[in-house]
Structure formats: C-alpha cells, structure tokens
Amino acid sequence: PLRAALLTACASLLMAGGIARAADEVPMVTGEQWTKSSAEVKKVYLIGIANTLQVESAYQGATPPADAQSTVPRFSKGLKGQTLDSVSQRVDGWYAANPDKLKRPVLETVWFEIVVPATPKSK
C-alpha cells in the first residue's frame, strides 16, 4: 500500500506540472510543481532524493570517490540533522521569498540553499 501511494504521488507530481519531455531526458521538478504539491507529495520527492543518495553511496562501497568527484558526501554532510519536514519548510520558504524563480529546479534549491551553506568547501 505505501509503495503504491508513493508511486501514485510521484506520478501525480510529474503529471500535475505538465512535464512532457523526450524519453532520454530526466524530468526536472521545479518550484512550479513544488508550490502546487501537497505536503505528502513533497515528502515523497525528498524521500526519492534520499534514496538516490543512499543507492549511490552503497554503490560506491568502501572506497568512495573524493568529495570533488561526487556530490554524495557533501549532500550527506549538508543534510545531516535535517528532517523531511525541515527541508520541505526551507524549500517552501525559499520559493515563497523568490516567487519570480519558480522555474528553478527543486534539487538546485536544496543544493544551494541548504547543502552548500551547511558544508564549507574543502580546500
């Protein structure tokens, strides 16, 4: 039941935004879809990001690439201590404060508004 609900929520998010792209393109969820989505759909999207990071981390195994070669370590550090609700609220707040930037991808917003400020660049 949860799996079906997650799949339905993801499909709804993509269809609600009118995303129609070529088969070889990855659909990019923007603030336009985010701001029209329910709290549940937003959480499902964030769970998808977290799952992707976990799969990539597991794939890298015991010898992960250097921080400069992968965003996974920086995402992990930058999101440490965050919850689905806190990330969702921060993304909501950013789009509310920047209504002229709704075309910005949500993943880019998470990266530049949450991850990067929480992780000083290594030297």
Beta strands, then each sheet from edge to edge (+ up, - down):
end
